[in-house]
Amino acid sequence: MPPLRTALLQSSGRPGSVAGNLAALDEAAGRAAAAGAGLLVCPEMFLTGYAIGDAVPRLAEPADGPGAAAVAEIAVRHGLAVLYGYPEREGEGDGGRIFNAAQLVAADGTRLANYRKTHLFGCFEQEWFTPGEQPVVQAELAGLRIGIMICYDVEFPENVRAHALAGTDLLLVPTAQMHPFQFVAESMVPVRAFENQLYVAYVNRTGQEGEFEFVGLSCLAAPDGATRVRAGRGEELLLGEVDPELLSASRAANPYLLDRRPGLYGSLG
């Protein structure tokens, strides 16, 4: 099975402008497809922007809403899968619950998976969003088992280990990682990939946005602990290879998952 060339879009787009962000996504998808990518991963809340305050209810939409339709059209036109973050509204009217969500759309426009962030970070998220309840959401893409989580979720080792035990090969983590927590991107994410024997695509926003300063540093971390590609602090489109052969070899060499003793860990629940 050939490697899956994966594009990581490090950008904050145009906060508050869905049309502007769709245009930015369309342009990035064109560049990614021209470079041979089969998957484009966007940051957390890319469809609307992250620091949108009380505009969250106005900009939230259902998983099959107009934003999803527009992203599907972009995926089909450029012939690659797209993972994007957005505020998802469940139910009708202003009374519906809102989730910080990420959706994976296939190259044929099919909606493959929708994930709701399970661990909300800070006052802004806790004010506007309901935490999701399903920690492991997966889809099949290009012969790989794809998992999804969002930003703060990856900082909980139990979350990523659950994906490892469920057979996730590539974990997509759209994020809005801010100063002064850049050590997560620099140090924690490669360790998560190594200790769980999977690839992690960690894709961040960048620059000042409202009260937040996003640090960039997006990366594709491999199961051997190496960071295959790493962004700087500005806008960037990264390309990296998710190699099934390296994944198999690393899993054969690393005994972490085989040497677990789950009977000792019951108290952690």
C-alpha positions in Angstrom: 0.0 0.0 0.0 1.5 3.3 -1.0 2.1 6.2 1.5 -0.7 8.7 1.9 0.6 12.2 1.2 -1.0 14.4 3.8 -1.2 18.2 3.6 -1.4 20.3 6.8 -2.9 23.7 6.4 -1.4 26.0 9.2 -3.6 29.1 8.9 -6.2 31.1 10.9 -8.0 32.0 7.7 -10.5 34.9 8.1 -12.1 34.7 11.6 -15.8 35.4 11.4 -16.0 34.9 7.6 -17.2 31.5 6.5 -17.0 32.6 2.8 -13.5 33.8 3.3 -12.4 30.6 5.0 -14.0 28.5 2.3 -12.1 30.5 -0.3 -8.8 29.9 1.6 -9.6 26.2 1.9 -10.3 26.0 -1.8 -7.0 27.6 -2.7 -5.1 25.4 -0.3 -6.8 22.3 -1.6 -5.8 23.2 -5.1 -2.1 23.5 -4.0 -2.3 20.3 -2.0 -3.8 18.3 -4.8 -1.2 19.6 -7.3 1.5 18.4 -4.9 0.0 14.9 -4.9 -1.8 15.0 -1.5 -4.7 12.7 -0.9 -5.8 14.4 2.4 -5.9 18.0 3.6 -6.1 18.7 7.3 -7.3 22.1 8.5 -7.1 23.6 12.0 -9.7 23.7 14.8 -12.8 25.8 13.9 -11.4 26.7 10.5 -14.7 27.2 8.9 -15.7 30.1 11.1 -12.5 31.1 13.0 -11.9 30.3 16.7 -12.0 33.6 18.6 -15.5 34.5 17.4 -17.1 35.1 20.8 -20.8 35.4 20.9 -21.0 34.8 17.2 -20.8 31.1 17.9 -24.6 30.5 17.9 -25.0 32.5 14.7 -22.2 30.7 12.8 -22.9 27.2 14.1 -24.6 24.8 11.7 -25.5 21.1 11.5 -23.1 18.4 10.3 -24.9 18.3 7.0 -25.3 22.1 6.7 -24.2 24.5 4.0 -20.5 24.6 5.1 -20.4 20.8 4.8 -21.8 21.0 1.3 -19.3 23.6 0.3 -16.4 21.6 1.7 -17.7 18.5 -0.1 -17.7 20.4 -3.4 -14.1 21.5 -2.8 -13.1 18.0 -2.0 -14.7 16.6 -5.2 -13.3 19.4 -7.4 -9.7 18.9 -6.3 -9.9 15.1 -5.8 -8.7 14.9 -2.1 -10.2 14.2 1.3 -10.6 17.2 3.7 -10.8 17.4 7.5 -12.1 20.7 8.8 -13.1 22.1 12.1 -16.4 24.0 12.7 -19.1 24.8 15.4 -21.8 22.1 15.0 -25.3 22.8 16.0 -27.5 19.8 17.1 -31.2 20.4 16.9 -33.3 23.2 15.5 -33.2 26.9 16.4 -31.2 28.7 19.0 -32.0 26.1 21.7 -29.9 23.4 20.1 -26.7 22.3 21.7 -23.4 23.4 20.0 -20.3 21.3 19.8 -16.7 22.1 18.8 -16.5 19.6 16.0 -14.4 18.3 13.1 -15.6 16.5 10.0 -13.8 14.3 7.5 -15.1 14.5 3.9 -13.9 12.0 1.3 -12.6 12.9 -2.2 -16.0 11.9 -3.6 -17.8 14.3 -1.2 -19.0 11.6 1.2 -19.1 12.7 4.8 -17.0 9.9 6.5 -16.9 10.9 10.1 -17.8 13.7 12.5 -16.2 14.2 15.9 -17.2 16.4 18.8 -14.4 17.6 21.1 -14.6 15.8 24.4 -12.3 18.0 26.6 -13.2 21.7 26.5 -10.4 24.1 27.2 -10.8 27.4 29.0 -13.7 29.8 29.7 -14.5 30.5 26.0 -15.1 26.9 25.1 -16.9 26.0 28.3 -19.3 28.9 27.8 -20.3 28.1 24.3 -19.9 24.4 23.7 -21.2 21.1 25.0 -18.5 18.4 25.4 -18.8 15.4 23.2 -19.2 11.9 24.6 -17.6 9.7 22.0 -13.8 9.5 22.5 -13.0 7.3 19.5 -14.4 8.3 16.1 -12.8 6.6 13.0 -13.1 6.2 9.3 -11.3 4.3 6.6 -9.4 6.2 4.0 -6.8 5.1 1.5 -6.4 1.8 3.3 -5.7 3.4 6.6 -7.8 3.7 9.8 -8.2 7.4 10.5 -9.0 8.7 13.9 -10.1 12.3 14.9 -9.7 14.4 18.0 -9.4 18.1 18.6 -6.6 20.1 20.3 -6.8 19.7 24.1 -8.1 16.1 23.7 -4.6 14.9 22.6 -3.1 16.1 25.9 -5.0 13.3 27.8 -3.0 10.1 27.4 -6.1 8.0 27.9 -7.7 9.5 24.8 -4.8 8.6 22.4 -4.3 5.2 24.0 -8.0 4.4 23.3 -7.3 5.2 19.6 -4.3 2.9 19.6 -6.3 0.1 21.1 -9.0 0.7 18.5 -6.4 0.3 15.7 -6.1 4.0 14.6 -3.2 4.4 12.1 -3.4 8.1 11.6 -4.8 10.5 14.2 -5.9 13.9 12.9 -5.8 16.6 15.5 -7.0 20.0 14.3 -6.0 22.5 17.0 -5.9 26.0 18.3 -2.7 25.8 20.4 -1.9 29.1 22.0 1.0 30.7 23.8 2.5 29.7 26.3 1.7 26.0 25.6 3.9 25.4 22.6 5.6 22.5 24.4 2.6 20.4 23.5 3.3 20.8 19.8 7.1 20.6 20.2 7.4 17.7 22.7 4.1 16.0 23.7 2.7 15.2 20.2 5.8 13.2 19.0 5.7 11.3 22.3 2.0 10.5 21.8 2.8 9.1 18.4 5.6 7.0 19.7 4.0 5.6 22.8 0.8 4.7 20.9 2.4 3.6 17.6 0.5 5.7 15.2 0.9 8.8 13.1 -0.4 12.2 14.5 -1.2 15.1 12.2 -1.3 18.1 14.5 -2.5 21.2 12.6 -2.6 24.6 14.3 -3.8 28.1 13.8 -1.3 30.9 13.7 -0.9 34.5 14.9 -3.0 36.9 17.0 -6.8 36.3 17.0 -8.8 38.2 19.6 -7.3 37.5 23.0 -5.4 34.5 21.8 -1.9 34.2 20.3 -1.6 30.9 18.3 1.8 29.5 18.0 1.8 27.5 14.8 4.3 24.6 14.9 2.0 22.2 13.2 3.6 18.8 12.6 3.3 15.2 11.3 4.7 12.9 14.0 5.5 9.3 13.2 5.3 6.1 15.3 9.1 5.9 15.5 9.0 9.2 17.4 10.4 11.3 14.6 8.7 14.5 13.5 8.5 14.1 9.7 7.5 17.7 9.0 7.3 20.8 11.2 5.9 24.3 10.5 7.2 27.5 11.8 5.0 30.2 13.3 3.4 31.7 10.2 1.0 30.5 7.6 2.2 27.4 5.8 1.0 24.4 3.8 3.1 21.3 4.9 3.3 18.0 3.1 4.2 14.7 4.7 4.0 11.0 4.0 2.0 8.6 6.1 3.8 5.3 5.3 2.1 2.0 6.1 5.4 0.1 5.8 7.0 2.3 8.5 3.9 1.9 10.6 4.1 -1.9 10.4 7.9 -2.0 11.1 7.6 0.4 14.1 4.8 -1.6 15.6 6.8 -4.8 15.2 9.8 -3.3 16.9 8.0 -1.4 19.8 6.5 -3.6 22.6 4.6 -0.8 24.4 1.1 -2.0 23.5 2.0 -5.7 23.8 3.6 -5.2 27.3 0.6 -3.4 28.8 -0.9 -4.9 32.0 -4.5 -3.5 31.9 -5.3 -5.3 35.2 -3.1 -2.8 37.0 -4.8 0.2 35.6 -8.3 -0.1 36.8 -8.0 2.6 39.4 -7.2 5.1 36.7 -10.9 5.1 35.7 
